Amino acid sequence: MTMQLSSDLMDGLVLALLSKEDLYGYSLTKQVQERFAVSESTMYPVLRRLKKRDWVTTYDEPFEGRNRRYYSISDLGYKEMTRIQDEWRDFSRKINDLMLEGDTNGK
């Protein structure tokens, strides 16, 4: 089953990855793609939205004769990530309560 990731969840995933280390766009995309089926064309609008909201900052580093744009989570981004994580905990608990109620395989 393939489920769609909402923009809030995509924001949370990206912010969570950036809370561990600064990443450039392609590297960030590959890390998300290891777990979810998302295209590169999906990730860059997410990054632009996060930058516009001041949840991430950017800086460029030279790499093989060109620049790589790195993304770094901001203080506002940490606050937003925490909000998304709190909402996710509550949401996933409610889903699991309903979806797995009486599930003998997982108990």
Backbone as XML, in Angstrom:
<?xml version="1.0"?>
<chain id="A" units="angstrom">
  <residue number="1" name="MET">
    <atom name="N" x="0.850" y="-1.172" z="0.000"/>
    <atom name="CA" x="0.000" y="0.000" z="0.000"/>
    <atom name="C" x="0.894" y="1.233" z="0.000"/>
  </residue>
  <residue number="2" name="THR">
    <atom name="N" x="0.610" y="2.149" z="-0.888"/>
    <atom name="CA" x="1.350" y="3.398" z="-0.942"/>
    <atom name="C" x="0.446" y="4.508" z="-0.433"/>
  </residue>
  <residue number="3" name="MET">
    <atom name="N" x="0.931" y="5.221" z="0.563"/>
    <atom name="CA" x="0.159" y="6.318" z="1.135"/>
    <atom name="C" x="0.849" y="7.633" z="0.792"/>
  </residue>
  <residue number="4" name="GLN">
    <atom name="N" x="0.038" y="8.645" z="0.568"/>
    <atom name="CA" x="0.561" y="9.964" z="0.254"/>
    <atom name="C" x="1.082" y="10.634" z="1.518"/>
  </residue>
  <residue number="5" name="LEU">
    <atom name="N" x="2.187" y="11.324" z="1.379"/>
    <atom name="CA" x="2.730" y="12.118" z="2.479"/>
    <atom name="C" x="2.224" y="13.548" z="2.340"/>
  </residue>
  <residue number="6" name="SER">
    <atom name="N" x="1.602" y="14.050" z="3.384"/>
    <atom name="CA" x="1.110" y="15.431" z="3.347"/>
    <atom name="C" x="2.291" y="16.398" z="3.371"/>
  </residue>
  <residue number="7" name="SER">
    <atom name="N" x="2.011" y="17.654" z="3.068"/>
    <atom name="CA" x="3.083" y="18.648" z="3.099"/>
    <atom name="C" x="3.611" y="18.816" z="4.523"/>
  </residue>
  <residue number="8" name="ASP">
    <atom name="N" x="2.744" y="18.721" z="5.540"/>
    <atom name="CA" x="3.218" y="18.797" z="6.923"/>
    <atom name="C" x="4.188" y="17.655" z="7.242"/>
  </residue>
  <residue number="9" name="LEU">
    <atom name="N" x="3.858" y="16.455" z="6.783"/>
    <atom name="CA" x="4.759" y="15.323" z="7.034"/>
    <atom name="C" x="6.075" y="15.481" z="6.281"/>
  </residue>
  <residue number="10" name="MET">
    <atom name="N" x="6.014" y="15.949" z="5.041"/>
    <atom name="CA" x="7.251" y="16.180" z="4.282"/>
    <atom name="C" x="8.109" y="17.223" z="4.983"/>
  </residue>
  <residue number="11" name="ASP">
    <atom name="N" x="7.471" y="18.298" z="5.459"/>
    <atom name="CA" x="8.212" y="19.320" z="6.202"/>
    <atom name="C" x="8.878" y="18.690" z="7.415"/>
  </residue>
  <residue number="12" name="GLY">
    <atom name="N" x="8.133" y="17.888" z="8.151"/>
    <atom name="CA" x="8.669" y="17.242" z="9.347"/>
    <atom name="C" x="9.825" y="16.304" z="9.040"/>
  </residue>
  <residue number="13" name="LEU">
    <atom name="N" x="9.698" y="15.529" z="7.960"/>
    <atom name="CA" x="10.780" y="14.613" z="7.578"/>
    <atom name="C" x="12.060" y="15.374" z="7.249"/>
  </residue>
  <residue number="14" name="VAL">
    <atom name="N" x="11.918" y="16.419" z="6.452"/>
    <atom name="CA" x="13.091" y="17.206" z="6.053"/>
    <atom name="C" x="13.706" y="17.884" z="7.269"/>
  </residue>
  <residue number="15" name="LEU">
    <atom name="N" x="12.888" y="18.499" z="8.109"/>
    <atom name="CA" x="13.419" y="19.161" z="9.297"/>
    <atom name="C" x="14.104" y="18.158" z="10.229"/>
  </residue>
  <residue number="16" name="ALA">
    <atom name="N" x="13.540" y="16.969" z="10.369"/>
    <atom name="CA" x="14.154" y="15.948" z="11.219"/>
    <atom name="C" x="15.531" y="15.548" z="10.689"/>
  </residue>
  <residue number="17" name="LEU">
    <atom name="N" x="15.639" y="15.373" z="9.381"/>
    <atom name="CA" x="16.947" y="15.038" z="8.797"/>
    <atom name="C" x="17.942" y="16.173" z="8.989"/>
  </residue>
  <residue number="18" name="LEU">
    <atom name="N" x="17.477" y="17.398" z="8.793"/>
    <atom name="CA" x="18.377" y="18.546" z="8.941"/>
    <atom name="C" x="18.740" y="18.816" z="10.398"/>
  </residue>
  <residue number="19" name="SER">
    <atom name="N" x="17.958" y="18.301" z="11.329"/>
    <atom name="CA" x="18.310" y="18.477" z="12.740"/>
    <atom name="C" x="19.532" y="17.647" z="13.113"/>
  </residue>
  <residue number="20" name="LYS">
    <atom name="N" x="19.850" y="16.656" z="12.288"/>
    <atom name="CA" x="21.017" y="15.804" z="12.527"/>
    <atom name="C" x="22.283" y="16.351" z="11.879"/>
  </residue>
  <residue number="21" name="GLU">
    <atom name="N" x="22.108" y="16.948" z="10.671"/>
    <atom name="CA" x="23.254" y="17.506" z="9.946"/>
    <atom name="C" x="22.770" y="18.368" z="8.797"/>
  </residue>
  <residue number="22" name="ASP">
    <atom name="N" x="23.594" y="19.309" z="8.384"/>
    <atom name="CA" x="23.308" y="20.102" z="7.192"/>
    <atom name="C" x="23.447" y="19.188" z="5.983"/>
  </residue>
  <residue number="23" name="LEU">
    <atom name="N" x="22.553" y="19.362" z="5.012"/>
    <atom name="CA" x="22.579" y="18.511" z="3.824"/>
    <atom name="C" x="22.341" y="19.355" z="2.579"/>
  </residue>
  <residue number="24" name="TYR">
    <atom name="N" x="22.882" y="18.915" z="1.452"/>
    <atom name="CA" x="22.564" y="19.544" z="0.184"/>
    <atom name="C" x="21.376" y="18.807" z="-0.426"/>
  </residue>
  <residue number="25" name="GLY">
    <atom name="N" x="20.699" y="19.447" z="-1.352"/>
    <atom name="CA" x="19.424" y="18.961" z="-1.858"/>
    <atom name="C" x="19.417" y="17.522" z="-2.329"/>
  </residue>
  <residue number="26" name="TYR">
    <atom name="N" x="20.396" y="17.140" z="-3.146"/>
    <atom name="CA" x="20.416" y="15.785" z="-3.694"/>
    <atom name="C" x="20.591" y="14.754" z="-2.584"/>
  </residue>
  <residue number="27" name="SER">
    <atom name="N" x="21.482" y="15.026" z="-1.644"/>
    <atom name="CA" x="21.712" y="14.108" z="-0.531"/>
    <atom name="C" x="20.454" y="13.962" z="0.323"/>
  </residue>
  <residue number="28" name="LEU">
    <atom name="N" x="19.804" y="15.057" z="0.582"/>
    <atom name="CA" x="18.564" y="15.054" z="1.350"/>
    <atom name="C" x="17.490" y="14.224" z="0.633"/>
  </residue>
  <residue number="29" name="THR">
    <atom name="N" x="17.366" y="14.438" z="-0.658"/>
    <atom name="CA" x="16.396" y="13.681" z="-1.456"/>
    <atom name="C" x="16.677" y="12.192" z="-1.373"/>
  </residue>
  <residue number="30" name="LYS">
    <atom name="N" x="17.920" y="11.798" z="-1.522"/>
    <atom name="CA" x="18.277" y="10.373" z="-1.477"/>
    <atom name="C" x="17.940" y="9.758" z="-0.120"/>
  </residue>
  <residue number="31" name="GLN">
    <atom name="N" x="18.161" y="10.499" z="0.956"/>
    <atom name="CA" x="17.848" y="9.962" z="2.286"/>
    <atom name="C" x="16.346" y="9.745" z="2.458"/>
  </residue>
  <residue number="32" name="VAL">
    <atom name="N" x="15.551" y="10.665" z="1.946"/>
    <atom name="CA" x="14.090" y="10.481" z="2.023"/>
    <atom name="C" x="13.673" y="9.325" z="1.123"/>
  </residue>
  <residue number="33" name="GLN">
    <atom name="N" x="14.264" y="9.226" z="-0.068"/>
    <atom name="CA" x="13.912" y="8.172" z="-1.017"/>
    <atom name="C" x="14.277" y="6.774" z="-0.515"/>
  </residue>
  <residue number="34" name="GLU">
    <atom name="N" x="15.196" y="6.668" z="0.435"/>
    <atom name="CA" x="15.524" y="5.362" z="1.010"/>
    <atom name="C" x="14.324" y="4.756" z="1.737"/>
  </residue>
  <residue number="35" name="ARG">
    <atom name="N" x="13.394" y="5.608" z="2.157"/>
    <atom name="CA" x="12.248" y="5.136" z="2.940"/>
    <atom name="C" x="10.903" y="5.358" z="2.254"/>
  </residue>
  <residue number="36" name="PHE">
    <atom name="N" x="10.827" y="6.383" z="1.407"/>
    <atom name="CA" x="9.558" y="6.751" z="0.784"/>
    <atom name="C" x="9.749" y="7.006" z="-0.699"/>
  </residue>
  <residue number="37" name="ALA">
    <atom name="N" x="8.704" y="6.740" z="-1.466"/>
    <atom name="CA" x="8.744" y="6.961" z="-2.917"/>
    <atom name="C" x="8.410" y="8.415" z="-3.208"/>
  </residue>
  <residue number="38" name="VAL">
    <atom name="N" x="9.428" y="9.251" z="-3.229"/>
    <atom name="CA" x="9.254" y="10.660" z="-3.583"/>
    <atom name="C" x="10.241" y="11.002" z="-4.695"/>
  </residue>
  <residue number="39" name="SER">
    <atom name="N" x="9.832" y="11.907" z="-5.550"/>
    <atom name="CA" x="10.702" y="12.299" z="-6.659"/>
    <atom name="C" x="11.538" y="13.503" z="-6.260"/>
  </residue>
  <residue number="40" name="GLU">
    <atom name="N" x="12.606" y="13.715" z="-7.009"/>
    <atom name="CA" x="13.421" y="14.906" z="-6.780"/>
    <atom name="C" x="12.587" y="16.162" z="-6.972"/>
  </residue>
  <residue number="41" name="SER">
    <atom name="N" x="11.669" y="16.114" z="-7.922"/>
    <atom name="CA" x="10.846" y="17.291" z="-8.185"/>
    <atom name="C" x="9.893" y="17.590" z="-7.029"/>
  </residue>
  <residue number="42" name="THR">
    <atom name="N" x="9.696" y="16.653" z="-6.135"/>
    <atom name="CA" x="8.875" y="16.878" z="-4.939"/>
    <atom name="C" x="9.675" y="17.606" z="-3.869"/>
  </residue>
  <residue number="43" name="MET">
    <atom name="N" x="10.943" y="17.282" z="-3.749"/>
    <atom name="CA" x="11.749" y="17.783" z="-2.637"/>
    <atom name="C" x="12.086" y="19.268" z="-2.755"/>
  </residue>
  <residue number="44" name="TYR">
    <atom name="N" x="12.381" y="19.743" z="-3.941"/>
    <atom name="CA" x="12.831" y="21.133" z="-4.051"/>
    <atom name="C" x="11.741" y="22.152" z="-3.700"/>
  </residue>
  <residue number="45" name="PRO">
    <atom name="N" x="10.482" y="21.909" z="-4.059"/>
    <atom name="CA" x="9.436" y="22.823" z="-3.567"/>
    <atom name="C" x="9.313" y="22.799" z="-2.034"/>
  </residue>
  <residue number="46" name="VAL">
    <atom name="N" x="9.524" y="21.637" z="-1.435"/>
    <atom name="CA" x="9.510" y="21.543" z="0.031"/>
    <atom name="C" x="10.618" y="22.420" z="0.604"/>
  </residue>
  <residue number="47" name="LEU">
    <atom name="N" x="11.807" y="22.306" z="0.058"/>
    <atom name="CA" x="12.939" y="23.098" z="0.542"/>
    <atom name="C" x="12.703" y="24.597" z="0.352"/>
  </residue>
  <residue number="48" name="ARG">
    <atom name="N" x="12.127" y="24.973" z="-0.782"/>
    <atom name="CA" x="11.820" y="26.392" z="-1.003"/>
    <atom name="C" x="10.788" y="26.891" z="0.013"/>
  </residue>
  <residue number="49" name="ARG">
    <atom name="N" x="9.773" y="26.063" z="0.290"/>
    <atom name="CA" x="8.744" y="26.454" z="1.260"/>
    <atom name="C" x="9.357" y="26.621" z="2.653"/>
  </residue>
  <residue number="50" name="LEU">
    <atom name="N" x="10.226" y="25.694" z="3.049"/>
    <atom name="CA" x="10.868" y="25.766" z="4.365"/>
    <atom name="C" x="11.745" y="27.007" z="4.468"/>
  </residue>
  <residue number="51" name="LYS">
    <atom name="N" x="12.444" y="27.331" z="3.396"/>
    <atom name="CA" x="13.293" y="28.531" z="3.393"/>
    <atom name="C" x="12.439" y="29.791" z="3.472"/>
  </residue>
  <residue number="52" name="LYS">
    <atom name="N" x="11.346" y="29.831" z="2.725"/>
    <atom name="CA" x="10.460" y="30.993" z="2.731"/>
    <atom name="C" x="9.881" y="31.236" z="4.128"/>
  </residue>
  <residue number="53" name="ARG">
    <atom name="N" x="9.631" y="30.175" z="4.867"/>
    <atom name="CA" x="9.075" y="30.290" z="6.222"/>
    <atom name="C" x="10.157" y="30.497" z="7.283"/>
  </residue>
  <residue number="54" name="ASP">
    <atom name="N" x="11.406" y="30.600" z="6.838"/>
    <atom name="CA" x="12.559" y="30.784" z="7.734"/>
    <atom name="C" x="12.790" y="29.598" z="8.662"/>
  </residue>
  <residue number="55" name="TRP">
    <atom name="N" x="12.378" y="28.412" z="8.227"/>
    <atom name="CA" x="12.616" y="27.199" z="9.012"/>
    <atom name="C" x="13.968" y="26.571" z="8.664"/>
  </residue>
  <residue number="56" name="VAL">
    <atom name="N" x="14.514" y="26.963" z="7.512"/>
    <atom name="CA" x="15.867" y="26.549" z="7.130"/>
    <atom name="C" x="16.610" y="27.759" z="6.580"/>
  </residue>
  <residue number="57" name="THR">
    <atom name="N" x="17.916" y="27.678" z="6.670"/>
    <atom name="CA" x="18.784" y="28.651" z="6.020"/>
    <atom name="C" x="19.641" y="27.892" z="5.019"/>
  </residue>
  <residue number="58" name="THR">
    <atom name="N" x="20.276" y="28.620" z="4.122"/>
    <atom name="CA" x="21.124" y="27.982" z="3.117"/>
    <atom name="C" x="22.492" y="28.640" z="3.085"/>
  </residue>
  <residue number="59" name="TYR">
    <atom name="N" x="23.437" y="27.879" z="2.618"/>
    <atom name="CA" x="24.772" y="28.401" z="2.325"/>
    <atom name="C" x="25.361" y="27.543" z="1.221"/>
  </residue>
  <residue number="60" name="ASP">
    <atom name="N" x="26.272" y="28.103" z="0.466"/>
    <atom name="CA" x="26.891" y="27.393" z="-0.650"/>
    <atom name="C" x="28.313" y="27.003" z="-0.295"/>
  </residue>
  <residue number="61" name="GLU">
    <atom name="N" x="28.694" y="25.818" z="-0.754"/>
    <atom name="CA" x="30.058" y="25.308" z="-0.599"/>
    <atom name="C" x="30.553" y="24.859" z="-1.973"/>
  </residue>
  <residue number="62" name="PRO">
    <atom name="N" x="31.801" y="25.203" z="-2.313"/>
    <atom name="CA" x="32.329" y="24.740" z="-3.603"/>
    <atom name="C" x="32.507" y="23.220" z="-3.609"/>
  </residue>
  <residue number="63" name="PHE">
    <atom name="N" x="32.177" y="22.622" z="-4.751"/>
    <atom name="CA" x="32.350" y="21.182" z="-4.931"/>
    <atom name="C" x="32.617" y="20.915" z="-6.401"/>
  </residue>
  <residue number="64" name="GLU">
    <atom name="N" x="33.796" y="20.392" z="-6.702"/>
    <atom name="CA" x="34.188" y="20.018" z="-8.063"/>
    <atom name="C" x="33.880" y="21.127" z="-9.083"/>
  </residue>
  <residue number="65" name="GLY">
    <atom name="N" x="34.293" y="22.345" z="-8.758"/>
    <atom name="CA" x="34.172" y="23.453" z="-9.690"/>
    <atom name="C" x="32.817" y="24.136" z="-9.730"/>
  </residue>
  <residue number="66" name="ARG">
    <atom name="N" x="31.895" y="23.710" z="-8.872"/>
    <atom name="CA" x="30.598" y="24.392" z="-8.802"/>
    <atom name="C" x="30.182" y="24.461" z="-7.340"/>
  </residue>
  <residue number="67" name="ASN">
    <atom name="N" x="29.076" y="25.098" z="-7.079"/>
    <atom name="CA" x="28.608" y="25.233" z="-5.705"/>
    <atom name="C" x="27.503" y="24.242" z="-5.391"/>
  </residue>
  <residue number="68" name="ARG">
    <atom name="N" x="27.544" y="23.730" z="-4.176"/>
    <atom name="CA" x="26.437" y="22.945" z="-3.635"/>
    <atom name="C" x="25.719" y="23.815" z="-2.616"/>
  </residue>
  <residue number="69" name="ARG">
    <atom name="N" x="24.414" y="23.827" z="-2.701"/>
    <atom name="CA" x="23.616" y="24.582" z="-1.729"/>
    <atom name="C" x="23.242" y="23.650" z="-0.582"/>
  </residue>
  <residue number="70" name="TYR">
    <atom name="N" x="23.705" y="24.013" z="0.600"/>
    <atom name="CA" x="23.408" y="23.245" z="1.800"/>
    <atom name="C" x="22.256" y="23.891" z="2.553"/>
  </residue>
  <residue number="71" name="TYR">
    <atom name="N" x="21.472" y="23.049" z="3.188"/>
    <atom name="CA" x="20.333" y="23.494" z="3.987"/>
    <atom name="C" x="20.622" y="23.186" z="5.443"/>
  </residue>
  <residue number="72" name="SER">
    <atom name="N" x="20.272" y="24.138" z="6.292"/>
    <atom name="CA" x="20.511" y="24.029" z="7.729"/>
    <atom name="C" x="19.227" y="24.426" z="8.452"/>
  </residue>
  <residue number="73" name="ILE">
    <atom name="N" x="18.844" y="23.667" z="9.464"/>
    <atom name="CA" x="17.624" y="23.985" z="10.207"/>
    <atom name="C" x="17.869" y="25.213" z="11.088"/>
  </residue>
  <residue number="74" name="SER">
    <atom name="N" x="16.876" y="26.088" z="11.156"/>
    <atom name="CA" x="16.980" y="27.298" z="11.976"/>
    <atom name="C" x="16.311" y="27.056" z="13.329"/>
  </residue>
  <residue number="75" name="ASP">
    <atom name="N" x="16.420" y="28.036" z="14.219"/>
    <atom name="CA" x="15.735" y="27.926" z="15.506"/>
    <atom name="C" x="14.223" y="27.811" z="15.307"/>
  </residue>
  <residue number="76" name="LEU">
    <atom name="N" x="13.681" y="28.585" z="14.368"/>
    <atom name="CA" x="12.249" y="28.463" z="14.062"/>
    <atom name="C" x="11.929" y="27.077" z="13.507"/>
  </residue>
  <residue number="77" name="GLY">
    <atom name="N" x="12.847" y="26.532" z="12.726"/>
    <atom name="CA" x="12.677" y="25.190" z="12.177"/>
    <atom name="C" x="12.628" y="24.128" z="13.263"/>
  </residue>
  <residue number="78" name="TYR">
    <atom name="N" x="13.485" y="24.270" z="14.283"/>
    <atom name="CA" x="13.447" y="23.329" z="15.410"/>
    <atom name="C" x="12.102" y="23.390" z="16.117"/>
  </residue>
  <residue number="79" name="LYS">
    <atom name="N" x="11.581" y="24.601" z="16.293"/>
    <atom name="CA" x="10.263" y="24.755" z="16.946"/>
    <atom name="C" x="9.173" y="24.089" z="16.114"/>
  </residue>
  <residue number="80" name="GLU">
    <atom name="N" x="9.220" y="24.306" z="14.808"/>
    <atom name="CA" x="8.229" y="23.701" z="13.927"/>
    <atom name="C" x="8.367" y="22.187" z="13.912"/>
  </residue>
  <residue number="81" name="MET">
    <atom name="N" x="9.590" y="21.681" z="13.875"/>
    <atom name="CA" x="9.807" y="20.235" z="13.899"/>
    <atom name="C" x="9.209" y="19.627" z="15.169"/>
  </residue>
  <residue number="82" name="THR">
    <atom name="N" x="9.409" y="20.278" z="16.297"/>
    <atom name="CA" x="8.866" y="19.798" z="17.556"/>
    <atom name="C" x="7.339" y="19.778" z="17.515"/>
  </residue>
  <residue number="83" name="ARG">
    <atom name="N" x="6.737" y="20.821" z="16.944"/>
    <atom name="CA" x="5.274" y="20.865" z="16.818"/>
    <atom name="C" x="4.780" y="19.707" z="15.953"/>
  </residue>
  <residue number="84" name="ILE">
    <atom name="N" x="5.426" y="19.480" z="14.817"/>
    <atom name="CA" x="5.027" y="18.404" z="13.914"/>
    <atom name="C" x="5.206" y="17.051" z="14.605"/>
  </residue>
  <residue number="85" name="GLN">
    <atom name="N" x="6.313" y="16.863" z="15.312"/>
    <atom name="CA" x="6.543" y="15.598" z="16.018"/>
    <atom name="C" x="5.469" y="15.350" z="17.072"/>
  </residue>
  <residue number="86" name="ASP">
    <atom name="N" x="5.095" y="16.381" z="17.815"/>
    <atom name="CA" x="4.044" y="16.233" z="18.828"/>
    <atom name="C" x="2.718" y="15.844" z="18.185"/>
  </residue>
  <residue number="87" name="GLU">
    <atom name="N" x="2.366" y="16.528" z="17.091"/>
    <atom name="CA" x="1.127" y="16.197" z="16.397"/>
    <atom name="C" x="1.184" y="14.786" z="15.816"/>
  </residue>
  <residue number="88" name="TRP">
    <atom name="N" x="2.357" y="14.392" z="15.308"/>
    <atom name="CA" x="2.511" y="13.048" z="14.746"/>
    <atom name="C" x="2.329" y="11.983" z="15.827"/>
  </residue>
  <residue number="89" name="ARG">
    <atom name="N" x="2.913" y="12.185" z="16.982"/>
    <atom name="CA" x="2.753" y="11.208" z="18.073"/>
    <atom name="C" x="1.272" y="10.994" z="18.395"/>
  </residue>
  <residue number="90" name="ASP">
    <atom name="N" x="0.540" y="12.087" z="18.515"/>
    <atom name="CA" x="-0.882" y="12.003" z="18.836"/>
    <atom name="C" x="-1.656" y="11.331" z="17.700"/>
  </residue>
  <residue number="91" name="PHE">
    <atom name="N" x="-1.407" y="11.757" z="16.475"/>
    <atom name="CA" x="-2.091" y="11.211" z="15.303"/>
    <atom name="C" x="-1.807" y="9.725" z="15.134"/>
  </residue>
  <residue number="92" name="SER">
    <atom name="N" x="-0.533" y="9.342" z="15.195"/>
    <atom name="CA" x="-0.172" y="7.936" z="14.972"/>
    <atom name="C" x="-0.715" y="7.042" z="16.088"/>
  </residue>
  <residue number="93" name="ARG">
    <atom name="N" x="-0.769" y="7.559" z="17.309"/>
    <atom name="CA" x="-1.347" y="6.778" z="18.405"/>
    <atom name="C" x="-2.820" y="6.512" z="18.137"/>
  </residue>
  <residue number="94" name="LYS">
    <atom name="N" x="-3.546" y="7.542" z="17.689"/>
    <atom name="CA" x="-4.968" y="7.376" z="17.396"/>
    <atom name="C" x="-5.187" y="6.408" z="16.236"/>
  </residue>
  <residue number="95" name="ILE">
    <atom name="N" x="-4.377" y="6.533" z="15.197"/>
    <atom name="CA" x="-4.485" y="5.611" z="14.057"/>
    <atom name="C" x="-4.214" y="4.181" z="14.509"/>
  </residue>
  <residue number="96" name="ASN">
    <atom name="N" x="-3.122" y="3.987" z="15.256"/>
    <atom name="CA" x="-2.785" y="2.643" z="15.726"/>
    <atom name="C" x="-3.858" y="2.074" z="16.636"/>
  </residue>
  <residue number="97" name="ASP">
    <atom name="N" x="-4.437" y="2.906" z="17.483"/>
    <atom name="CA" x="-5.511" y="2.438" z="18.358"/>
    <atom name="C" x="-6.671" y="1.875" z="17.542"/>
  </residue>
  <residue number="98" name="LEU">
    <atom name="N" x="-7.031" y="2.555" z="16.465"/>
    <atom name="CA" x="-8.146" y="2.093" z="15.634"/>
    <atom name="C" x="-7.754" y="0.970" z="14.685"/>
  </residue>
  <residue number="99" name="MET">
    <atom name="N" x="-6.631" y="1.161" z="13.994"/>
    <atom name="CA" x="-6.238" y="0.204" z="12.963"/>
    <atom name="C" x="-5.781" y="-1.135" z="13.537"/>
  </residue>
  <residue number="100" name="LEU">
    <atom name="N" x="-5.150" y="-1.090" z="14.686"/>
    <atom name="CA" x="-4.565" y="-2.308" z="15.236"/>
    <atom name="C" x="-5.345" y="-2.860" z="16.414"/>
  </residue>
  <residue number="101" name="GLU">
    <atom name="N" x="-6.502" y="-2.283" z="16.677"/>
    <atom name="CA" x="-7.350" y="-2.775" z="17.758"/>
    <atom name="C" x="-7.718" y="-4.235" z="17.497"/>
  </residue>
  <residue number="102" name="GLY">
    <atom name="N" x="-7.386" y="-5.079" z="18.444"/>
    <atom name="CA" x="-7.688" y="-6.510" z="18.291"/>
    <atom name="C" x="-6.716" y="-7.259" z="17.397"/>
  </residue>
  <residue number="103" name="ASP">
    <atom name="N" x="-5.643" y="-6.594" z="16.955"/>
    <atom name="CA" x="-4.630" y="-7.236" z="16.101"/>
    <atom name="C" x="-3.826" y="-8.219" z="16.921"/>
  </residue>
  <residue number="104" name="THR">
    <atom name="N" x="-3.971" y="-9.489" z="16.638"/>
    <atom name="CA" x="-3.240" y="-10.510" z="17.387"/>
    <atom name="C" x="-1.844" y="-10.758" z="16.821"/>
  </residue>
  <residue number="105" name="ASN">
    <atom name="N" x="-1.565" y="-10.260" z="15.609"/>
    <atom name="CA" x="-0.230" y="-10.444" z="15.020"/>
    <atom name="C" x="0.815" y="-9.569" z="15.701"/>
  </residue>
  <residue number="106" name="GLY">
    <atom name="N" x="0.424" y="-8.375" z="16.104"/>
    <atom name="CA" x="1.377" y="-7.441" z="16.685"/>
    <atom name="C" x="1.463" y="-7.519" z="18.196"/>
  </residue>
  <residue number="107" name="LYS">
    <atom name="N" x="0.742" y="-8.443" z="18.807"/>
    <atom name="CA" x="0.730" y="-8.523" z="20.289"/>
    <atom name="C" x="1.327" y="-9.797" z="20.774"/>
  </residue>
</chain>
